[in-house]
Every structure is written in structure tokens, then in C-alpha cells.
Amino acid sequence: MDKKHFVHSVWLTPLVLSTILLGVVLSLVGFQVAHQIELQKERVEFQRVAGNYVSALRREIETNLEVLLSIDGFYRGSAHVDRQEFAQFVQRSLLRHPTLQALEWIPKVSHAERQRYEEAARRDGMTDYQIRERSREGEMVAASRRDTYFPVYYVEPMQGNEMALGFDLASSAARLKALNQARDSGKLTATGRITLVQDSSKQAGFLVFFPIFSGPSHTPTQRYANLQGFALAVYRINTMVETSLKHIDTSRFDLQIQLYDVTNEPESFLYQPMESSDLDDLRRLSKQQFQDYSDTIPMAGRLWRVDLFPSMENLHNHTHTWFAWMVLVSGLIITYLLAMQLKQRALELSENREQTRAIVRTVVNGIITADSEGVILTFNPAAELMFGYKEREVIGRNLSMLMPEPNRSAHDGYLQHHIQTGDKRLIGIGREVYALKKSGDVFPIWLAVDVARVKGKKIFVGCLVDISQRKEAEQEIKKLSLAIKQSPNVVVITDVEGTIEYVNPAFEAVTGYSSAEAVGQNPRLLKSPDTSGEVHKALWQTITLGNVWRGEMKNRCKDGSHYWALLAIFPVRDDSGEIIHFIGLQEDISARKGNEKLLLEAKEAAESANRAKSEFLNVMSHELRTPLTVVLGSLPFISQLGGLALVPGEKTLPSVKKLSEVLAQESLERGEVKEACLGVMGQLSGIAVKMQNQGEHLRTLINDLLDISKIEAGKMELDREMLSAQVVVDDVVHGFQTKAQEMGLQLSYACSDGIQLYADPVRLKQVLINLVGNALKFTDQGQVAVVVEPHGEQVLFRVRDTGCGIPQALLDSVFDNFTQTDSSATRKAGGTGLGLAITKRLVNLHGGVISVESVEGQGSTFTFTMPRSDPDKEGE
């Protein structure tokens, strides 16, 4: 019998059992008598404290409602109450009544009066005043149109109640219902539980309205017709509850309060200090021990119910008082001391036996005993776990069932040989053998066997240790050792002082040092003069702090040559966390470093070529533009020869003017000469026009090349300022109107007044001219529209056309240099292929983005953004 069963049997003897039962009964009777006396005192005290709280809450409500009645008298005695007068009047009430969240004036405002009220409030200093309502998303937005509004017009104190200013109570069904009840009854009317608009924490509260009339209010009809507005008091429910608690002594009881609105069925929850489930459990316990307290309070046309009960701490402290517990504990101690005297002697007798049994059952090694025939006598829990058998499955069976062949067949013969000869081949000696599990699996064990005599009979005691994990760990170590030896990367293991203890064959192959030469040395034998001492110092500090160091380093071989290595050095810790070794891994990256050098040289060469290209484009563009300007400036004089019609205001060559006069005086007889001259001059004029068109095209190309080279060189500078979007767009669209009319296209724009943006006016016009010009160029019929609208901190520009569109395959590259949607030799529209590339870069320089959407055959829409303000000033 184990100790537990033995102790249990001692307690059940008649003498011990009767002593325990009598002592426990007497102790419990004394405890209950003392407890009931103390509990009755606590119940009476709780009812008194709870009644005082309800009275305090009722007084708090009554004094707060008197404030609204005083506001009614104030309005009746004044022809007009402005915002300052209202604030001065309610200030004293707010100071005297901390329960008040706010006092407000809610005028009745018709839709026709809405604008007048809003403007009047703004003149009072409420610059952003607007009659608002809460959207479904919880945001405050402009109130929807309705016949009558009840907005918060005056509110005091202003601080903390800004969100309520302008809120239309008619937009809330609960608030509107209370307003109508107050108007119809002419009395104080409270709402149910609501979430306060001015409270960001979504705290619960309630409102109390008192209607104020500008004339007689004896009948419902008069009240409806003469309603001027409402005086409104805003309360936080928890503030009212907590303020009322301050007026009573709660040192004995921490009151837990539930507040319900029982005006209508079903009742609605107003306030409770904890989770509903916890409060229900607390209330149930309170009824069992203290009896809870409940009372009703009228509240401005509504009826509230207050339920009070003590806290869990009160129940714990008062349920079992110290006196009752002292009686119970004293009785139980006496009973215990008597019973202990009776069982102590029996327990001492079994102690040695139980200790021995506990050791056998709790030891982590398997322990098996067998008789001289090899029959199993005991099988401890560790052996059960090791072999998979339960003790009852092996007791009485031969030990050979736990052995694989060939040991199983030889086992009985060995026992007999030992008994007959005394040969101790295994007795007293530990060795590795194999054992057999119930599942049939064979596993290695360390076995030690000894012989003992019990009641004159020889028994064998075997102690077994499962060494499967150790054997597996040894195999794992062998595999890891083989992997390290065959690794192409260098592996170095050192002690905590940095002395090399092991290097793998890869170390020998890379560095030229043999293992015998390296072991006992410091890794500094690989230090290259090209690697500074600071690098090695930082490495050593990192790993000695227990961190991993990674990096690249140039090392020196035994023959003096150098190689680049990618290193990772890891600390190795023991079970206590102390660093015991460092392991260093090296990969020879000399080839990669050589490739990196070649790549760097190629990159520098490419960058140099690109700079040369940009400088060449810049110089050539300037050199081409200067003579081109002279040629284009002279071509208009030749073109005038075509008609010899002198246009007033235009510059005309003197020779052209003289020729025109002479030809005009020729007689009819010389008409043929005149006609020939005019024909020649007409042909010259046509040639000049073509030359001028191609020259303008060439000048555009040169200007685009100059812009793109400046941008790529980082020399494009913006002269940004605050601009009117409408002025810029109107100027650009007006410049294209004649061309659009000649093409039979409708060109329009839409831009709201007052949109300002921060941009370079010249470059912004250049962007719009490129986009609008392209839209007209690729549109045969329909329209081109420019739309400008605000978009957060940006201004959004859209240029839409109904032209030929852009193929999907070209959309991703449309902003690349020299990219055109129609690159055929016969394309109708000219262009350099740089316009959109420059446009994108100019938009990006402004901090904006540009994108395109297009459906081939239906048209395209280019969208870009510009900042609305100077981002540098915004951050100040």
C-alpha cells in the first residue's frame, strides 16, 4: 500500500474519524452563528448608504433642472439675447453645477432663415459656423435641406464643445422626438441615452430641453405657433453618477450602480461601471447575501430606475467577518491537532518504505527486477515509457521478451551459468546493448545489472538508460563534421581568446597554411596590410559582445598573395549563455570583386558618355538656333512678295514696297509683264512659307532638345509662384481656339473660380500647350476638353480628346524620349517625339505625377497634378 492509501486508512479509523467529525461540526455551528450576526449589521448599513445615494442623485437632478427654468425667465425678460449675454448669464450656473457638460440655445430656424443665421453666427466670431449633421460615416457635414432646423446656436462653455456648435438636432430621430415632446407639453423633456456629438470618446449622455415661447403657450396650437427655441442642458451620465457619490460617505461600501430608463418597454440601459456579465454575477451574489437596493427617480418626463449593490470586494470583506472566521479556524485547529497526534505514529512507520518506492517510481532511468529464473518482478514507470509496456503486461513474464535476437535465445542459459558458476560477465559492469520495444523497434540502451538477496532469495536488479538520442547526436556530429570537411568555404573555429582550434581542408587550399601550422595561431596571421586595424578592432568588439559580424575583407595567403573573402563570424554559447567559441566562415569572392571593378569602370564610362551627349546636344542646339533665328526672321519679307498686299502694321522691306507701287502704276498694255512678275513673286512666297513652316518645326525640335538636355543634366530651374489655374488655362485654350475652329473641333475647358496652385507659369503653359496641341493634332472630329479641379493638396488637370487614341502596346512607353504613336513615313502629324517626355519631366519637377488612359479609336485622357501650395512653407 502506498503512502497516500496508508494515510487515508489512518484517517478512517473510528477514533480519528469521530474526533474529526465532532470538531468540524462544532466549528461550523459557531462560524454560522457569528457570521449571521455580523451579516445582519452589514445589511442594515448597506440599505442606509444606498438610500442616501438615491436621495443625493435625486437632489443633483432637481438642482440641475432649475438651471433650465432660470434660462426661460432670462429669455422672457429680454427682447433679444445675444451670444455674449447668454454666456454671461449661464457662466455662474456652469461653475455651480459641474455635472453640466454644456448649456445651449437651440433656436427654431426655417429653411428660409438658414443663411441669415449662419451669417450672423460668423459675424459673432464663429468663422466656420454652419448648420451640420452627422453622416453615416460619423463625419460632421452640412445639414440636408429640411423645412425646420434646430441647430446649436449658443453653447457654453465653448471649450470642449466645439463639435456641437451648429449641430442640427432635427437630424437625430431621438433628439427630434424629445424636442417635439417638449414643445407639445411645454415642460422639461429629457432624451434617452445618446452619444454626445462633442465627445470624441463616444461617451453616453442625455439632453434635457425646455421650450421657450415668444407668445402665449396655453394650448398645443399656441405652443406650436409661438415656439422660439429651446434651452438645452447636456449631461454626461457617468459624471452625474460620480458627482452624486461625492455627497455621501462611501467608506464602508464601494457602491456598484446600474441605471435604467424604464419610461417605455423594454427598459433601456443608461449606466453601469463594468461589463454586463460581471455585473450580473455580482448582483446575483449581492441578492444572496446583502439584498440589493432599487428605487425610481422621475427625470424630466422620463422615469429612471436605480439599482445599487456592493462591490465584489465588499462582499468578500463583509461576507465572512474576522470574528466568524476566528471561531471556525480555532475549532478546526484544535480538531486538526488532536487528529494529527493520532496518525503521526502510523505515518512514521511507513516513511522509509514510501521513500524507497518514490525513488524507484520517479527516477528517470528504467529499473527492472527479476528472479533467478528471469521472471520480471517489478517494472518502474521509466521502464514503461522506455519499452511501451504497462507494468501489468510484463509482471510474471520472462526478461527475454525485452531482448532482440540473438540475445533472447542465449539469455536463460547465461542466467543459469551465472547461478551455477558465479561468473559475472555482466554483473556490476555497464555496457551498451540493444533492447526490444513493444512496437517491435530495436533501440540501444546502457545496461548495468547487480544482484541482491530478499528473504533469502537472489534477485537481479537492472538499471537501464535509453541512449537513442545520444547515438543520434553522435551520428549528427559525424555528418556535420563531414560536411565541414567537404565544404568549399573556409571554416575556422577559435576559443574565446581567438586562438585557432580547428580549420577545414578548404582553409588549407585557400590560404596555403596547413592545419598543423594554423592551429594554435591567431587569425591575424591572414591580416593584409590593405585592411586597417580599425576594421579588426570593430570585428573583435562585435563578436565579444555576442553579436554576429559580417563583412568583406582582403586577406593574405602564406605565399604573400591576396584574396577577397566574404566573412561571417558567430559566437557559440553554452547552456548558461556564456561564449565558449567563435566560428568563422569565409567565401573566396576574389572573382566577384574583379567583376564588380569591371562593372564600375563600365558604369563610369557610360555616365561620361551620357554627359558628353548632353553637352553636345546643348552646344549644337545653341549653335543651330542662332542662325535659324536669322533665317526665320527674313522669310516673312519674301512671303510678302506673293500678293504685294501691304498689311498695315507689319514690317515691309523698302524694295518690296517700291515694287508694289510700280506694279500698281503699270498701264494695261504692260499687263503681261506685271502678271509675270506677280507669278514669280507668288512662287517665291510659297517657297518661303514652306521654308518658314519647316524652320519653325526645326526650332521646336531644337527647343525640345535644349529642354531635355537641361532636365537630364539637372540644370532646369523653375521660377514658381502662386498662380490662378483659370487664368493659365484660359490663356492656353484661347491661343488654340482659331486652330480648333479651322479643324472643325470644339475646344472647351472647365475650371472653378479661385483654384490656386504653386508652379512656374511658363513651364505650366508649356505642359498644357503640349497636351492640348497633341490632342488637336490627333483628333479629326469631336472635341477636346480641359478640366481643372482640386484634389486634396494637389490640383488635378485632365486633357480629354475624341481622337484616334493610343494603342495599348505603346501606353507604357508614351512618355519615353523620341516615342511617337505613329512612326510611319507617311504620318499626318509631325512632331519630335520629345513633347510628352518633356511634359512628364516638367510635371515631376513640380512634384506632380502624370498618367494616360486611352482606348484606340475612341480617344485619350492625359491627367497630371500640380501642388496647391509651397511645400517648404507648409513644413515651417
Phi, psi and omega in degrees: 000131180282173186298321182299315180291323180295313178301320180298320180292326178296317180295336184269004175294147186306316183294312181294318183294318180293321179297316181295313183297316180296317180295319180294318181298312180297322180294318181292321178297314179297322179297315182295318179299312180295322182294317182294323178297313181291324182293323180296322177298320181292323179297315180297319181293321179296317180299324179292315181294319180295319178296322178297322180294316180299320177296318179296319179294320179295318178295320180299319180294315184296316181293327178290323181291333178297334180297317179296322179295325179291327178294324177300315179296324179297315180291322180294331182269003182234139177289324179207137180245115179270178187297319182292319179297320179298316181297317181295322183291318186273351185301317182294320179296320180295323179290325182281337186235088181295343179295333182291124172283319181194155169243134188225155172248124184245096180282157172273119186236121175281166180297326180292334182267355188304309184296322181295319179295317181297316180294323179296319178297320180294324177294332178285356180111354177276076192300328183257018186296135179203140175287120191232171174214166180267127180283173179298332179278359179090004180271151176274120182230168179300137184294143176293159181291130174213163185295320184226136178244152173232076185275155171286110187258314172245141175213134178222139353288153181289320182295129181089348181238019182301324183295334182281337186298123179091350182294129181273111182293339178290346180279350179251125184298318181294318181290320180296322179298317179293322177300313181296322178295319179295318179296315185290326182269335184073017183238172175299135181221131180253151173274171169282193179291126180227166171266126185288135180296322187276002184252109182292340180276005178060036182285149182281147178204188175210161181242148174235126182252146168227120184288142177239126186249149179267001180204200180303145183219038184279330183241160178303324180295318179294320181295321181293320184284326188258012180297123178263324180165198183224140165274134187231132173246135181250129182234142166268128184297315184294328178295319179296318181296314184291325178295320180296326180296334182291341184272359181231165179272113181249022182292330180277324185226133171269094188293133171256129192239135168239131182239127182233147171264111183252023180298318182234162174267139353281163179295151182241143181285136177247317186202139167203148189274354183212181180300145185301317182296318178296320182291324177296318178297318180296320181294321180296316179294323180297319179297324181291329189247320187247336194067120182281175185237133181221140179206161180248151180225125174289139184220088172048058178088357178238167181235122179255147173243131180251122175249127183235141175202158183287163179284168178298326178295319177299315180299319181293320183286325188260344183294314179238103183283165184298326182293315179297318179293325179296319178297314182295312182296320180298316180295319181291326178296315180298316179299317181296317181298320178295316181292325181295323179298327183283329185261348186299320185293319181293324180294323181296327182292330184260002188296314183297318181296319181292324178298314180298315180296322180295321180297315181296321185281336184257349181295146184281345178271147175286136178233123181231134174244146179216156178276186184292344176269359181085013179277131185290130178257315178225156185209101189283168183303325179296324176291323176301314180294324184289315186263342181088000177266149167275157183303319183293341182279340185246338181299129180090355179255164185282148180299337184297340178295343181261008185240139172278166173289148007268001183296329183299313183292330184271353190294309184298320179297324180293319179299315181296321179298319180294317182295321184281322187253338184080009180294124182255070180293324180242339187297125177077006182235131177270144180202163177274130174221177178247142180239167185239123178279166176301326181288350182097356180283138176262133182219153182278143176224159169258120188242130173234128183239138175223168183243139177224159177244127178234119182054039176082358180254144180276129174233151179256134178244119180248132176249125188238141176233125177285115183252024181299314182294322179296318179295320178296320179297321178296319178295321180295320179296321178298316180296317180296320180297319179294320179297319179295319181295323183268358181294137177285347180266152181285133176235128179230132177241130180234167171275185184293343178270355179092010179279130184291129177250334182205142169225146181269171182303329179298327177299315181297320183291322185280315189268337184088352177274137175281165179300319180296325180286330186273320183298132183093346178267170174263145179303351178295347178295344177266001186295131178263145177299337182285346180260123185289157178294334180296326179296313180294325179294316179295322178300311183295321178296322182295310186286329179289339175277359177093011181258164179269134176254130176231143178172181178250146183208145176266120182248164181246134178277174180297326181276005177093351177286167183238154174214153177267134181233140170264115190250147168219123183240124186243137171280146176247129185247154173272186183297335180273357179094000180280142178284128182241338179210166168234138176244126179247132177245133180232137172240129180287111182245027182300319180296318180296319179297324177295318178296320179298321179296317178297318179296319180296318179296320179295320180296315179297323179294319180295318179296321179297318178296320180295319178296320179296320179299314181297318179295322179297313180299320182294313181294313182296322179298317179294318182295324180285323187290328182296306178292329180296325179295321179295317181296313182294330178290334181270335185300324179300329181292324179290320183296338180288344181292342185299315185241349183051026176264113184281119181272125180301138178092341180269148179287134184228137176298142179300322182294321179295320181295317181294318179298321180297320181291320182295314181296329179289338182265355183296145178283167181296333182292332181260026182298326180295319177299317180298317182295321179296315179300317180295324179295315179299315182293329177295318178296318177300322180295317180297318178298319181295321179297316179297319179297321180293319179298315180291326177295319178297320178299317179295322179294321176299316178300316181295317178298319179296319179297320177298315181296314184293324179291323177296316182295314182294329179276356180073024182253002178285120181249138181256137175253083189271149178203168177285128185234157170270120180299323183294320181296316182294313183294319180298319180297315182293312182297320179300322181294337181260358186298317181298315179298319180296319180295320178297329181272357180074028182250152176266121180245123184217168175213158178226121182210124179291151177293146170087002179285119180249150176214163183249104185202168172279116186298323182293314183288327176296318177296322179299319178298312182294321180296318178299314184289316180292318178300317177297319181298316179293322184297324185254020178240120180270328181207157180108231187209164173232129184230141176245126181238131180235131180208152177289149181213084184064235179272009181237163171249129186259126177248134175231132176242110183250145174220166179247036185275208189284344180078178182239132178301143181302327182294339183259355186297322183289338184247011187294336181263009179279158179298137174061028177262130179228144181288336178229099184259013181289159182291343184253016184298144183286317187271133177279188178142157183265343186081008180252348187301309182289327177297316178294319180302312181298318183292323178294320178297316180296322178298330178280355183088014180255182177228156179225144180214169181221141172234136185206144172238120184300127180092351182240337177131179184223156175226118176259130183235131174216162183238153174226148180291146179278339182210172181285113182296333179293321180287329179295327182280353183284000000 
